[in-house]
Amino acid sequence: MSDYIRATSLLGINQLIAELGGCPRSLLAQSNIEVDFQQLDSQFMQYRDYIELLNSCAQSLDCFDFGLRLAARQHFDILGPIALVAQSGTTLAQVLSWVTKFLHVHCPAIAIAQTTVADSDEVLLSFEIALDPLPDISQVSELSIGLMVAIVRELTVESWSPLRVYLPSKIATNNYAYAKHFSAEVTGYRNFSGIVICKSDLNLPIKTKQSNQLQQSLGYLQSQGEHSLTLCDKVELIVKPLLAIEQCTNDNVAHILGLHTRQLHRLLQRENTSFIKLKNKVRSKLAWHYLTQTQLRFSHISELLGYQEQATFTAACQRWFKTSPRTIRKCT
């Protein structure tokens, strides 16, 4: 079962639903979620059901920032053994390393990627959801990025803030909730969820937390194995955010992977693929999502995919889907 998430991700949701005038039991049942809130550590739920629950709560409770509100009630501890082991480190970089290696233990469908922004002292931390087809991820994305920022503050300095925040969905007309939570520029309708931080932030000392369960937690994580990606997977993971910040070149991707551009090409050739093929694979998945799950203008989608002309995007759709963007949207 790869589409699951630990039930600790529900911490605080029953109280929040009740405060907003809803019935926790009813809303959870509508999303096929049945858990014992006294024993969340030992339970799991389908990740798609969890995503549906967040969307349902936002809509039925008329609370556009439901994901952010839930993030404000949660802490690093929801990651269980990952949090215990990660907090044995001394810097934010070490915490991120542990989380990146073992986040799949919490939920195999999610991952965090760390990308150095070219010609700058900035680092992009992006949050990836590996579900196909991709559902409406607006609320779960805001929750995840909101929690990411809250955890960094929890572990380092309460007043810390990212430089910029990127979200995949439209930013609500009232930006107050976003400004209050992130204290940073927030941009919506990007290809990914993520934050941009200063490279120096990786050296921030953390508030370490020692536990008598440390060795037991470490042993458990090691028994599950580190998250491993093929070179093709790594390239696709990097391409997505780089498209959004207009830096998706083979030279930049190779640099992030610690490879020479020619070396990257040779390695991809051994896998019977190429940088262009992988880039177009990511573009086609994003295009299908935007055309079937959003009402974005075709010109906007073209821009998000890194095309300078809408006609180029239309031609690409004909190659990928054997039909036009207008027909795809009309038939879904």
C-alpha positions in Angstrom: 0.0 0.0 0.0 1.8 3.1 -1.2 -1.1 5.6 -0.9 -1.2 6.0 2.9 -0.2 8.4 5.6 0.2 8.1 9.3 -2.9 9.1 11.2 -0.8 11.5 13.4 -1.4 13.9 10.5 -4.9 14.3 11.9 -3.7 15.8 15.2 -5.8 18.9 16.0 -8.3 18.5 13.2 -11.2 17.3 15.4 -10.9 20.4 17.7 -10.5 22.7 14.6 -13.6 21.3 12.9 -15.6 21.7 16.1 -14.5 25.3 16.6 -15.7 26.1 13.1 -19.1 24.7 13.8 -18.7 21.3 12.1 -19.1 17.7 13.2 -15.7 15.9 13.2 -17.2 12.4 13.2 -19.4 13.2 10.2 -16.8 14.9 8.1 -14.2 12.1 8.7 -16.8 9.5 7.8 -17.7 11.3 4.6 -14.0 10.9 3.6 -13.9 7.2 4.6 -11.7 7.9 7.6 -12.3 6.0 10.8 -9.6 6.4 13.5 -9.2 6.3 17.3 -7.8 9.7 18.2 -6.3 8.2 21.4 -4.0 5.9 19.3 -3.1 7.9 16.2 0.6 6.7 16.4 -0.3 3.2 15.4 -2.9 3.9 12.7 -2.8 4.8 9.0 -5.2 6.1 6.4 -5.4 6.5 2.7 -3.6 9.6 1.6 -6.2 10.4 -1.0 -8.9 10.2 1.7 -6.9 12.6 3.8 -6.6 15.1 0.9 -10.3 14.8 0.3 -11.0 15.4 4.0 -9.1 18.7 4.0 -10.9 19.8 0.9 -14.2 18.9 2.3 -13.6 20.7 5.5 -12.5 23.9 3.7 -15.7 23.8 1.5 -18.3 22.7 4.0 -17.0 24.9 6.8 -16.5 27.9 4.5 -12.9 28.2 5.7 -10.5 28.9 2.7 -7.4 28.7 4.9 -8.3 25.4 6.7 -5.0 23.8 5.8 -3.0 26.7 7.2 -5.1 26.7 10.4 -4.5 23.0 10.9 -0.7 23.5 10.3 -0.7 26.1 13.1 -1.9 23.4 15.5 0.6 20.7 14.6 4.3 20.2 15.4 7.3 18.2 14.3 6.2 15.3 16.5 3.6 14.2 14.0 6.5 12.6 12.1 7.0 10.2 15.1 10.4 8.4 14.8 11.6 10.7 12.0 11.3 13.7 14.3 13.0 11.9 17.2 16.0 11.0 15.1 16.2 14.3 13.1 16.3 16.3 16.4 19.5 14.4 17.4 21.3 16.6 14.8 22.7 20.1 15.4 21.8 22.1 12.3 18.8 22.6 10.1 20.7 21.0 7.2 21.1 17.8 9.3 17.4 17.8 10.1 16.5 18.2 6.5 18.8 15.3 5.6 17.0 12.9 8.0 13.6 14.0 6.9 14.4 13.7 3.2 15.8 10.2 3.7 12.9 8.8 5.7 9.8 10.9 4.9 8.5 8.0 2.9 8.0 6.1 6.2 5.4 8.7 7.2 3.8 8.7 3.7 5.4 7.1 0.6 3.5 9.5 -1.7 5.3 12.6 -0.5 8.9 13.8 -0.8 11.0 16.9 -0.1 13.6 18.1 -2.5 16.4 20.6 -1.9 17.5 22.6 -4.9 20.2 25.3 -5.0 19.0 28.3 -7.0 21.5 29.2 -9.7 23.6 32.3 -9.3 22.3 33.1 -5.8 22.6 32.4 -2.1 19.2 30.8 -2.1 17.9 27.2 -1.6 14.5 26.0 -2.7 12.8 23.4 -0.6 10.0 21.8 -2.6 7.2 19.5 -1.5 6.2 16.8 -4.0 3.1 14.7 -4.1 3.5 11.5 -6.2 -0.1 10.6 -7.0 -1.4 9.9 -10.5 -3.8 11.3 -11.3 -3.2 14.3 -9.0 -6.3 15.3 -7.1 -7.1 18.8 -5.9 -4.1 19.5 -3.7 -4.7 23.1 -2.7 -5.5 22.5 1.0 -2.9 19.7 1.6 -0.3 21.8 -0.1 -1.0 24.8 2.1 -1.0 22.5 5.2 2.3 20.9 4.2 4.1 24.2 3.4 2.6 25.9 6.5 3.8 23.0 8.6 7.2 23.1 7.0 7.6 26.8 8.0 6.2 26.2 11.5 8.7 23.3 12.1 11.7 25.4 11.1 10.5 28.1 13.5 9.9 25.4 16.2 13.4 24.0 15.8 15.4 27.3 15.3 14.0 30.8 15.8 10.4 31.7 16.3 10.8 34.9 14.2 12.4 33.0 11.3 10.6 33.4 7.9 11.3 32.1 4.4 12.2 34.5 1.6 9.4 33.4 -0.7 6.6 30.9 -0.7 5.2 29.1 -3.7 1.8 27.3 -3.8 0.2 25.4 -6.7 -3.3 26.9 -6.3 -4.8 30.3 -6.5 -4.1 32.6 -3.6 -7.4 33.6 -1.9 -8.5 37.2 -2.4 -7.9 37.9 1.3 -4.1 37.5 1.7 -4.1 38.3 5.4 -4.0 34.6 6.5 -1.0 33.9 4.2 0.9 37.0 5.3 0.2 36.3 8.9 1.4 32.7 8.7 4.4 33.0 6.4 5.6 36.6 6.8 6.9 36.4 3.3 5.9 36.9 -0.3 3.4 34.2 -1.4 2.9 33.3 -5.1 0.1 31.1 -6.3 -0.5 29.0 -9.4 3.1 27.6 -9.6 4.1 24.1 -10.6 4.9 23.1 -7.1 4.7 23.8 -3.4 7.8 25.1 -1.7 9.7 27.8 0.1 12.9 29.7 -0.7 15.4 30.2 2.1 18.8 31.7 2.5 21.6 29.1 2.0 23.0 30.3 5.4 19.8 29.2 7.1 20.9 25.6 6.6 23.5 26.3 9.3 21.0 27.5 11.8 21.5 25.6 15.1 18.5 23.6 16.2 16.9 22.9 19.6 18.1 19.4 19.9 15.9 16.8 21.6 17.3 13.7 23.2 15.1 10.8 23.9 15.5 7.3 25.4 13.7 6.1 22.3 16.3 7.4 19.9 18.1 4.1 19.2 14.8 2.3 18.9 13.5 4.9 16.4 16.8 4.9 14.5 16.6 1.1 14.2 13.1 1.3 13.0 13.9 3.8 10.3 16.9 1.9 9.1 14.8 -1.3 8.9 12.5 0.6 6.5 15.4 1.7 4.3 16.3 5.2 3.0 14.3 6.8 0.2 16.1 6.0 -3.0 15.5 7.5 -6.4 16.7 6.7 -9.9 18.5 9.3 -11.8 15.4 9.8 -14.0 13.3 10.3 -10.8 15.8 12.9 -9.5 15.8 14.8 -12.8 11.9 14.9 -12.9 11.8 16.0 -9.2 14.2 18.9 -10.0 12.6 19.9 -13.3 9.2 20.7 -11.8 10.2 23.6 -9.5 12.8 24.9 -11.9 10.1 25.3 -14.6 8.3 27.5 -12.1 11.3 29.8 -11.5 12.4 29.8 -15.2 15.7 28.0 -14.5 15.0 24.6 -16.1 18.1 24.1 -18.2 20.2 20.9 -18.5 23.2 22.8 -17.2 21.3 23.8 -14.0 19.9 20.3 -13.4 23.3 18.8 -13.9 24.9 21.3 -11.5 22.3 20.5 -8.8 23.0 16.8 -9.2 26.7 17.4 -9.0 27.3 16.3 -12.5 28.9 17.8 -15.7 26.2 18.4 -18.3 27.8 15.9 -20.7 28.0 13.3 -17.9 24.3 13.8 -17.2 23.5 13.2 -20.9 25.6 10.0 -21.0 23.9 8.6 -17.9 20.5 9.4 -19.2 21.3 7.7 -22.5 22.1 4.5 -20.6 18.5 4.7 -19.3 17.2 5.1 -22.8 16.1 8.6 -22.2 17.3 12.2 -22.3 16.9 15.5 -20.5 14.4 16.8 -23.1 12.3 13.6 -22.9 12.1 13.9 -19.1 11.4 17.6 -19.2 8.5 16.9 -21.6 7.2 14.1 -19.5 6.9 16.5 -16.5 5.3 19.1 -18.8 2.7 16.7 -20.1 1.7 15.6 -16.6 1.4 19.2 -15.5 -0.5 20.1 -18.6 -3.1 17.4 -18.1 -3.5 18.4 -14.5 -4.0 22.1 -15.3 -6.4 21.3 -18.2 -8.6 18.9 -16.3 -8.4 20.2 -12.7 -8.2 23.9 -13.1 -9.7 26.7 -15.2 -6.4 28.4 -15.8 -6.2 30.3 -19.1 -4.2 28.5 -21.8 -1.7 31.3 -22.0 -1.1 31.0 -18.2 -0.6 27.2 -18.5 1.8 27.8 -21.4 3.8 30.2 -19.2 3.9 27.7 -16.3 5.3 25.0 -18.5 8.1 27.3 -19.7 6.8 28.0 -23.3 7.1 31.5 -24.6 4.3 31.1 -27.1 0.9 29.6 -26.5 1.0 28.1 -30.0 4.0 26.0 -28.8 2.0 24.7 -25.9 -0.9 23.8 -28.3 1.4 21.9 -30.6 2.9 20.0 -27.6 -0.6 19.0 -26.5 -1.2 17.6 -30.0 1.9 15.5 -29.7 1.2 14.3 -26.2 -2.6 13.8 -26.3 -3.5 13.8 -30.0 -5.9 16.6 -29.4 -6.1 20.3 -28.5 -6.1 21.9 -25.1 -9.6 23.2 -25.7 -10.9 19.7 -26.5 -9.3 18.2 -23.4 -10.9 20.8 -21.1 -14.3 20.5 -22.9 -14.4 16.7 -22.4 -13.5 16.6 -18.7 
